[in-house]
């Protein structure tokens, strides 16, 4: 009952807002102090962004250990927005993790810490794993949320970084297909920092083709100026859309397309090099 009351208090006309946000290094210092590496002023901007966005479900990338997740949760609560349920994914990356905070109860947890693939004869793993939870929005409506954070575009000596992301995308696509083959009507929302633009092979791979089961649909979000970028890469001085919200065929009819968007806050760069994105849905199967 506590979950239901908290969730109901956040809704407007039964709508549910689900957001994705790469927090940019909300992680611990390497000196063993247990303190966060992100400056307080930037943490304050993250908290402000979340409380202004007021998501019912928030998936995040680049969060530190469970203590960092608890820190974020308590700061957001102190600012007036509470998430009773959380999920944290260990992954293979020791510093940066995937996590989810929810005002609704998480009823199934299927996150994967380690999934592997072979690239040029060498075994590699998805460094951040896959976030996978099922959330009960009403007694008759469940939402399955997947989250991913792929390899950055930083060059590596050991392998080709673009080929690495394509391999990650194939693993993720296979994971999505397995879910939708076994239960085609699943209300599934896949979110993530995929570190590629929509024209690149990894994004096409994840979305799939109409000939494949469970082709996903891109929720093409925009800000108040109709701009679509979600990330600023300072080194190259490039703005691009590399964060995505992808809906399954079962969920697509419930998406309130005109209400989805990008958090268009003037202080966005103080919080992260990414902008938060969100989808709004009506939790009633159509």
C-alpha positions in Angstrom: 0.0 0.0 0.0 2.9 2.4 0.7 4.2 1.9 -2.9 0.7 2.6 -4.3 0.2 5.7 -2.4 3.6 7.1 -3.2 3.1 6.3 -6.9 -0.4 7.7 -7.1 0.9 11.0 -5.6 3.3 11.4 -8.5 0.8 10.9 -11.3 -1.3 13.2 -13.3 -4.3 11.5 -14.8 -2.7 8.0 -14.4 0.4 8.9 -16.4 3.8 7.4 -15.6 7.1 9.1 -16.4 10.1 6.9 -17.0 13.5 8.6 -17.4 17.1 7.8 -18.3 20.0 9.8 -17.1 23.8 9.3 -17.4 25.0 11.0 -14.2 28.7 11.5 -15.4 30.8 10.0 -12.7 28.6 9.9 -9.6 31.3 7.6 -8.3 33.7 7.3 -5.3 37.2 8.8 -5.2 40.0 6.4 -5.8 41.8 7.4 -2.6 39.7 5.1 -0.5 38.1 7.9 1.5 34.6 6.8 0.6 33.8 10.3 -0.6 32.3 11.0 -4.0 34.5 12.2 -6.8 31.8 14.5 -8.2 31.9 18.0 -6.7 29.0 19.0 -4.4 27.9 21.8 -6.8 27.5 19.2 -9.6 25.7 16.7 -7.3 23.3 19.5 -6.4 22.6 20.0 -10.1 21.9 16.3 -10.5 19.4 16.3 -7.6 17.8 19.5 -8.9 17.4 17.9 -12.4 15.8 14.8 -11.0 13.4 16.7 -8.7 12.4 19.1 -11.4 11.8 16.2 -13.8 9.9 14.2 -11.2 10.2 10.8 -12.8 8.3 7.8 -11.4 11.0 5.5 -12.6 14.6 6.6 -13.2 17.4 4.5 -14.7 20.9 5.8 -14.4 24.4 5.2 -15.7 27.7 6.0 -14.2 26.6 5.6 -10.6 29.2 4.2 -8.1 28.7 1.5 -5.6 25.6 0.8 -3.5 26.6 3.5 -1.1 26.6 6.1 -4.0 23.2 4.9 -5.0 22.0 5.3 -1.4 23.5 8.8 -1.3 21.7 9.9 -4.4 18.4 8.4 -3.2 18.6 10.2 0.2 19.6 13.5 -1.4 16.6 13.3 -3.8 14.3 12.4 -0.9 15.6 15.4 1.1 14.7 17.5 -1.9 11.1 16.2 -1.9 11.0 13.3 -4.2 11.1 9.7 -2.9 12.0 6.4 -4.6 11.1 3.4 -2.3 12.5 0.8 -4.7 16.0 0.5 -6.2 18.0 -1.9 -8.3 21.8 -1.8 -8.7 23.9 -3.8 -11.3 27.4 -4.8 -10.3 28.6 -5.4 -13.9 32.3 -6.0 -14.7 33.2 -2.3 -14.4 34.4 -1.8 -10.9 33.7 2.0 -10.8 30.6 2.8 -13.0 27.4 0.9 -12.7 23.8 0.9 -13.9 21.0 1.4 -11.4 17.3 2.1 -11.2 15.1 4.0 -8.7 11.3 3.6 -8.7 8.3 4.9 -6.9 6.5 1.7 -7.9 7.3 -1.8 -6.6 9.9 -3.9 -8.4 8.3 -7.4 -8.6 10.9 -9.2 -10.7 14.7 -8.7 -10.9 16.6 -10.2 -13.8 19.6 -7.9 -14.2 22.7 -9.5 -15.6 26.2 -8.7 -14.2 28.1 -10.5 -16.9 27.3 -11.3 -20.5 30.1 -12.3 -22.8 31.0 -12.2 -26.5 34.1 -12.9 -28.7 35.7 -10.2 -30.7 38.7 -11.0 -33.0 39.1 -14.3 -31.1 39.2 -12.6 -27.7 36.5 -13.0 -25.0 35.1 -9.8 -23.7 32.1 -8.9 -21.5 29.5 -6.2 -21.4 31.3 -4.0 -18.8 28.1 -2.6 -17.2 25.9 -5.7 -17.7 22.2 -5.3 -18.4 19.7 -3.7 -16.1 16.5 -5.8 -16.2 13.5 -5.3 -13.8 9.8 -5.7 -14.0 7.7 -3.0 -12.2 4.0 -3.2 -11.3 2.3 0.0 -12.2 -1.2 -1.2 -11.5 -2.6 -4.5 -10.4 -3.1 -5.3 -14.1 -0.2 -3.5 -15.8 3.5 -4.4 -15.6 6.4 -2.6 -17.3 9.7 -4.4 -18.0 12.6 -2.0 -18.1 16.0 -2.7 -19.6 19.1 -0.5 -19.3 22.5 -0.5 -21.0 25.6 1.6 -21.1 27.9 0.7 -24.0 31.6 1.2 -24.5 32.7 4.9 -25.0 34.0 6.2 -28.3 37.5 6.5 -26.7 40.0 4.6 -28.8 41.6 1.5 -27.3 44.8 -0.3 -28.2 43.5 -3.7 -27.6 40.5 -3.6 -29.9 38.4 -1.4 -32.2 36.0 0.6 -30.1 33.3 0.7 -32.8 33.4 -3.0 -33.4 33.2 -3.5 -29.6 30.0 -1.5 -29.4 28.5 -3.5 -32.3 29.3 -6.7 -30.5 27.6 -5.3 -27.4 24.6 -4.3 -29.4 24.3 -7.9 -30.8 24.3 -9.3 -27.3 21.7 -6.8 -26.2 19.5 -7.4 -29.2 19.6 -11.2 -28.6 18.6 -10.5 -25.0 15.6 -8.4 -26.2 14.6 -11.0 -28.8 14.6 -13.8 -26.2 12.2 -11.8 -24.0 9.8 -10.9 -26.9 9.9 -14.4 -28.5 8.7 -15.9 -25.2 6.2 -13.2 -24.4 5.5 -11.0 -27.5 3.0 -8.7 -25.7 5.5 -7.7 -23.0 5.4 -4.0 -22.2 9.2 -3.4 -22.6 11.1 -0.2 -22.5 14.8 -0.4 -23.3 16.9 2.6 -22.3 20.6 3.5 -22.4 23.7 5.4 -23.3 24.6 3.5 -26.4 27.4 5.8 -27.5 26.4 5.9 -31.1 24.2 8.0 -33.3 21.1 6.6 -34.9 22.7 6.0 -38.3 25.4 3.7 -36.9 25.2 -0.1 -37.0 24.8 -0.8 -33.3 21.6 1.3 -33.1 20.2 -0.4 -36.2 21.1 -3.8 -34.7 19.3 -3.1 -31.4 16.2 -1.8 -33.1 16.0 -4.7 -35.4 14.0 -5.0 -38.7 10.3 -5.6 -39.4 11.2 -9.2 -40.4 12.5 -9.9 -36.9 10.3 -10.6 -33.8 10.0 -7.6 -31.5 11.3 -4.8 -33.7 11.8 -1.8 -31.4 10.6 1.7 -32.0 12.7 4.8 -31.2 11.0 7.3 -29.0 12.6 10.3 -30.8 12.6 12.9 -28.0 13.1 16.6 -28.5 13.6 19.7 -26.3 11.7 23.0 -26.3 13.7 24.1 -29.3 13.1 20.8 -31.2 16.7 19.9 -30.8 17.5 16.2 -30.2 21.0 16.0 -28.8 21.6 14.3 -25.5 25.3 14.6 -25.0 28.1 17.1 -25.4 31.6 15.8 -26.1 33.8 18.6 -25.0 37.0 17.2 -26.5 35.6 17.2 -30.0 33.1 20.1 -29.4 30.3 17.8 -30.7 26.7 17.6 -29.6 25.0 14.3 -30.5 22.1 12.0 -29.6 23.6 8.9 -28.1 21.0 8.2 -25.3 17.8 6.3 -26.3 14.4 5.2 -25.3 13.2 2.2 -27.3 9.7 0.7 -27.0 8.5 -2.8 -27.8 5.4 -3.4 -30.0 3.4 -4.2 -26.9 4.2 -1.0 -25.1 4.1 1.4 -28.1 0.3 2.0 -28.0 0.6 3.2 -24.4 3.3 5.8 -25.0 2.1 9.4 -24.9 4.4 10.5 -27.7 3.8 14.2 -27.4 4.6 14.2 -23.7 8.0 12.5 -24.1 11.1 14.7 -24.1 14.5 15.9 -22.9 15.0 17.8 -19.7 15.7 21.2 -21.1 17.3 22.8 -18.0 19.6 25.8 -18.4 22.0 24.2 -15.8 22.2 20.8 -17.6 26.0 21.0 -18.1 26.5 21.6 -14.3 24.9 18.2 -13.7 26.3 16.0 -16.4 27.7 15.9 -19.9 24.4 14.2 -20.8 20.9 15.5 -20.7 18.1 13.4 -19.1 15.5 12.0 -21.4 12.0 10.6 -20.5 9.0 8.8 -21.8 5.4 9.2 -20.5 3.0 6.3 -20.7 -0.6 5.4 -19.8 -0.5 2.1 -17.8 -3.4 0.4 -19.5 -3.0 -2.3 -22.1 -4.3 -1.3 -25.5 
